[in-house]
Amino acid sequence: SQFLYSTTSTRNRISTHFLIKYLVDSLGFSKKEAISTSSKLTPQKTIKNPDLLLNFLIQTGFDKTQIKKLVFREPRLLYRDVSRTLIPKRQCLVDLGLSGSDLVSVIAKDPNFFERSLDTHLRPTIGCLRRILGSDEDVVKAIKRAVWLLSFGTHHIMETNVLLLRNYGFSDLMIKKFVLRNPTSITKNPEWFKDLLHRVEKDFRVTPDSTTFLYGFRALASQKKSTLEKKIGIFKSFGWSDDHIVEMFSKLPHCVAFSEVRIEKALNLFMKELSFEPSYLASRPSILIYSLEKRVIPRMQVLKILDEKKLKRRKWALYPVLVLTESKFIDYFVLPYKDQIPDLYESHKKTLAP
């Protein structure tokens, strides 16, 4: 009836008005932020005692700024039963060993954690991670690296991907290392996961027992296939063969994780300006990962100055010079010439400054 409709409508307006006032007065929202936040919520629901949530978050370790950000991002928390829903779920994290700022950080980065069922999702997922990683300490490490591990899809996906790794011959220890380094990947669609394993082994000829297999997987997982193909196209435009690319990847897969711009700049310097051959670079791929601006060019400039002044120095090729730590480079190529070239040290340091 019209009477019932107007009563419900009035009640909703009162509830919304109360929420906006509470957000402004208690959590420091601006009026605009409070209206925006309240609009995300279902007006039929009533908030019985929002102070219970506030006290819960304070006890967890949140400060007022963090509480405001959390409620703005996930206002549904205002409707949750603190004692029946939020406290038991927080306890899951506490039981793993999370506390203090770590506990706050995990909840703040993934408040959707509280929307997952305790019995059908959170506990089975934690159990799955414990079986894979072997200890609560390592489960915490994985969660801190990928905070949404506990709230994503289903733990069955993780179990399927772990089985794929076992079928590839990975030991439990290798699987543990894989998950700790790539917690994001273990949650991916198993078909995608299987395809990536296949590409590392077949396209780049890296065997699963190789120490670089995991790094190769990570390099491919970090980008779209089309992006990788563009990068390979850049190498080939400089005369690299498939064998050169495979050799580089097998030694240092991270070389294909750099941006197209960075790859092209490096190849321009080493191949067009310095006339290095693809075979030389492919067999020494670490030369490609050094920063041109912070390492390669500054060291080339020092060598050039020494040679222009016809000063006796170690007659090393560029590669071993680049491999040196910064302190060793200064010991070998800068400090011995402080009397002949007093400002060499300072000018070199300036080129390294941000």
C-alpha positions in Angstrom: 0.0 0.0 0.0 0.9 3.7 -0.3 1.2 3.9 3.5 3.6 1.0 3.7 5.7 2.3 0.8 6.0 5.8 2.4 6.9 4.2 5.7 9.7 2.1 4.2 10.9 5.0 2.2 11.0 7.2 5.3 12.9 4.5 7.2 15.5 4.2 4.4 16.0 8.0 4.4 16.6 8.0 8.2 19.0 5.1 7.9 20.9 6.8 5.1 21.0 10.1 7.0 22.3 8.3 10.1 25.0 6.6 8.1 26.2 9.8 6.4 26.2 11.6 9.8 28.2 8.7 11.4 30.8 8.6 8.6 31.3 12.3 8.9 31.3 12.6 12.7 33.1 9.4 13.7 35.3 8.5 10.8 36.3 11.9 9.4 34.6 11.6 6.0 33.8 14.7 4.0 30.1 15.1 3.2 30.8 14.2 -0.4 32.7 11.0 0.6 30.0 10.0 3.0 27.2 10.3 0.4 29.3 8.4 -2.1 30.0 5.6 0.4 26.4 5.3 1.5 25.2 5.1 -2.1 27.2 1.8 -2.4 25.0 0.2 0.2 21.6 -1.4 0.2 19.3 1.1 1.9 16.9 -1.7 3.2 19.6 -2.9 5.6 20.1 -1.2 9.0 23.3 -0.6 10.8 22.7 -1.6 14.4 25.9 -0.4 16.0 28.7 0.8 13.8 30.9 1.5 16.8 31.3 -2.3 17.2 33.2 -2.3 13.8 35.2 0.8 14.8 36.3 -0.9 18.1 37.1 -4.1 16.3 39.3 -2.4 13.8 41.0 -0.3 16.6 41.7 -3.5 18.5 43.1 -5.1 15.4 45.6 -2.3 15.1 44.1 0.1 12.6 44.5 3.9 13.1 41.7 6.4 12.2 43.1 7.1 8.7 43.4 3.4 7.9 39.8 2.8 9.2 38.5 5.6 7.0 40.2 4.1 3.9 39.0 0.6 4.7 35.4 1.6 5.2 35.4 3.8 2.1 36.7 0.9 0.0 34.6 -1.8 1.6 31.5 -0.2 3.3 29.7 -3.5 3.6 31.8 -4.1 6.7 29.5 -1.8 8.5 26.7 -4.4 8.2 28.8 -7.4 9.3 28.3 -9.1 12.6 31.5 -8.4 14.5 31.4 -11.3 17.0 30.0 -13.9 14.7 31.7 -13.0 11.4 34.6 -10.6 11.7 36.4 -11.9 14.8 36.5 -15.6 13.8 37.9 -14.6 10.3 40.5 -12.3 11.9 41.4 -15.2 14.1 42.3 -17.3 11.0 45.0 -14.8 10.3 46.1 -14.5 13.9 46.4 -18.3 14.1 48.8 -18.3 11.1 51.0 -15.9 13.0 50.0 -12.5 11.6 49.9 -9.7 14.1 50.5 -6.0 14.4 51.2 -4.0 11.3 51.4 -7.2 9.2 47.8 -8.1 10.2 46.6 -4.6 9.5 48.3 -4.6 6.1 46.8 -7.9 4.9 43.3 -6.8 5.9 43.7 -3.3 4.5 44.9 -4.6 1.1 42.2 -7.2 0.8 39.1 -6.4 2.9 37.2 -8.8 0.6 38.7 -11.5 2.8 35.9 -10.9 5.2 33.3 -11.6 2.5 34.5 -15.2 2.1 32.9 -18.1 4.0 34.9 -19.3 7.0 34.1 -23.0 6.6 33.8 -23.4 2.9 36.5 -21.1 1.7 39.0 -19.6 4.2 39.8 -22.7 6.2 40.1 -25.0 3.2 42.3 -22.4 1.4 44.6 -22.0 4.4 44.7 -25.8 4.7 45.7 -26.1 1.0 48.5 -23.5 1.4 49.7 -25.3 4.6 50.0 -28.6 2.6 51.8 -26.9 -0.2 54.2 -24.8 1.8 54.6 -27.0 4.9 54.6 -24.3 7.6 52.5 -21.4 8.8 55.5 -19.1 8.5 55.7 -19.8 4.8 52.0 -19.4 4.3 52.3 -16.0 5.9 55.2 -15.2 3.5 53.0 -16.1 0.5 50.0 -14.1 1.8 52.2 -11.0 2.3 53.4 -11.3 -1.2 49.9 -11.8 -2.7 47.4 -10.7 0.0 44.3 -11.8 -2.0 45.5 -15.5 -1.9 42.8 -16.1 0.7 39.9 -14.4 -1.1 40.4 -15.4 -4.7 38.3 -18.1 -6.5 38.7 -21.5 -5.1 41.5 -23.5 -3.5 40.9 -26.3 -6.0 42.6 -24.2 -8.6 45.8 -24.1 -6.5 45.6 -27.9 -6.0 45.2 -28.5 -9.8 48.2 -26.3 -10.6 50.3 -28.0 -8.0 49.4 -31.4 -9.5 50.6 -30.0 -12.9 53.9 -29.1 -11.4 54.2 -32.6 -9.9 53.5 -34.1 -13.3 56.4 -32.0 -14.6 58.7 -33.7 -12.1 58.8 -30.9 -9.5 59.7 -32.1 -6.0 57.8 -30.8 -3.0 60.7 -28.4 -2.3 60.7 -27.0 -5.8 56.9 -26.5 -5.6 57.3 -24.7 -2.3 60.0 -22.4 -3.9 57.8 -21.8 -6.9 54.7 -20.8 -4.8 56.8 -18.5 -2.6 58.2 -16.8 -5.6 55.1 -16.8 -7.7 52.1 -16.9 -5.4 50.0 -15.1 -8.1 50.7 -17.7 -10.7 49.4 -20.6 -8.6 45.9 -19.0 -8.7 45.7 -18.8 -12.4 43.4 -20.8 -14.7 45.0 -24.3 -14.9 44.8 -24.2 -18.8 46.8 -21.0 -18.8 49.2 -22.5 -16.2 49.7 -25.7 -18.3 50.3 -23.7 -21.5 52.9 -21.6 -19.8 54.8 -24.6 -18.5 54.7 -26.1 -22.0 56.0 -22.8 -23.6 59.0 -22.6 -21.2 59.9 -26.2 -21.9 59.1 -26.5 -25.7 59.5 -22.9 -27.1 62.5 -21.9 -25.0 64.0 -25.4 -24.4 64.4 -25.0 -20.7 63.9 -28.4 -18.9 61.9 -28.5 -15.6 65.0 -29.7 -13.7 66.9 -26.5 -14.8 67.5 -23.9 -12.1 66.2 -21.3 -14.5 62.9 -23.0 -15.2 61.0 -21.1 -12.4 62.5 -17.8 -13.5 61.5 -18.6 -17.1 58.0 -19.2 -16.0 57.9 -16.0 -14.1 59.3 -14.0 -17.0 56.5 -15.4 -19.3 53.8 -15.0 -16.7 54.6 -11.3 -16.3 53.4 -10.4 -19.8 51.0 -11.1 -22.6 52.1 -13.5 -25.3 51.7 -10.7 -27.9 54.0 -8.4 -25.9 56.7 -11.1 -25.7 56.4 -11.7 -29.5 57.1 -8.0 -30.0 60.2 -8.1 -27.9 61.4 -11.2 -29.7 60.8 -9.3 -32.9 63.1 -6.5 -31.7 65.9 -9.0 -31.0 65.4 -10.5 -34.5 65.5 -7.1 -36.1 69.1 -6.8 -34.8 70.1 -10.1 -36.3 69.4 -12.5 -33.5 68.3 -16.1 -34.4 65.9 -18.3 -32.5 69.0 -20.2 -31.1 70.5 -16.9 -29.8 67.2 -16.0 -28.1 66.8 -19.5 -26.6 70.4 -19.4 -25.3 69.9 -16.0 -23.7 66.6 -17.1 -22.2 68.0 -20.3 -20.8 70.8 -18.4 -19.0 68.8 -15.3 -17.9 65.0 -15.3 -18.7 64.6 -11.9 -17.1 66.0 -10.4 -20.3 62.7 -10.7 -22.0 60.8 -9.1 -19.0 62.2 -5.7 -19.8 60.2 -3.1 -21.7 60.5 -3.0 -25.5 62.1 0.5 -25.2 64.8 -0.7 -22.8 65.6 -3.7 -25.0 65.9 -1.6 -28.1 68.1 1.0 -26.3 70.5 -1.7 -25.0 70.8 -3.4 -28.4 71.4 -0.1 -30.1 74.3 0.6 -27.8 75.9 -2.8 -27.7 75.3 -3.8 -31.3 75.2 -0.7 -33.4 77.6 1.5 -31.4 79.9 -1.1 -29.9 79.5 -3.8 -32.6 78.9 -6.7 -30.3 77.6 -9.9 -32.1 74.4 -11.6 -31.1 76.4 -14.7 -30.1 78.5 -12.7 -27.7 75.5 -11.1 -26.0 73.4 -14.3 -25.9 76.2 -16.1 -24.1 76.7 -13.2 -21.7 73.1 -12.0 -21.2 73.8 -10.3 -17.8 75.3 -7.5 -19.9 71.8 -6.7 -21.0 70.3 -6.3 -17.6 72.7 -3.6 -16.3 71.3 -0.1 -16.3 72.6 1.9 -19.2 72.3 5.2 -17.4 73.6 4.1 -14.0 76.3 1.5 -14.9 77.1 1.0 -18.5 77.6 4.5 -19.9 79.2 6.0 -16.7 81.8 3.2 -16.7 82.4 3.6 -20.5 83.0 7.3 -19.9 85.6 6.6 -17.2 87.5 4.2 -19.5 87.3 6.8 -22.3 88.8 9.5 -20.1 91.7 7.2 -19.0 92.4 6.2 -22.6 92.2 9.8 -23.9 94.8 10.8 -21.3 96.9 7.8 -22.3 97.0 6.5 -18.7 98.0 3.0 -18.0 95.1 0.8 -16.9 93.8 -2.7 -16.8 93.2 -3.7 -20.4 89.9 -5.4 -19.8 87.0 -5.9 -22.2 83.8 -4.0 -21.4 82.0 -7.1 -20.1 84.3 -7.9 -17.1 84.3 -4.2 -16.3 80.6 -4.1 -16.1 80.4 -7.2 -13.9 82.5 -5.5 -11.2 80.7 -4.2 -8.2 80.7 -0.4 -7.9 83.3 -0.4 -5.1 85.6 -2.7 -7.1 85.2 -0.6 -10.2 86.2 2.6 -8.3 89.2 0.7 -6.7 90.4 -0.5 -10.1 89.6 2.4 -12.5 89.0 5.6 -10.5 91.0 5.9 -7.2 94.4 4.9 -8.8 94.2 8.1 -10.9 93.1 10.6 -8.2 96.4 12.5 -8.6 96.4 12.7 -12.4 92.6 13.4 -12.6 91.5 14.9 -9.3 87.8 15.3 -10.3 87.4 11.9 -11.8 85.8 10.4 -8.7 83.3 13.3 -8.2 82.3 13.4 -11.9 81.7 9.7 -11.9 79.6 9.9 -8.8 77.5 12.6 -10.3 76.6 10.4 -13.3 75.3 7.8 -10.8 73.2 10.3 -8.8 69.4 10.1 -9.3 
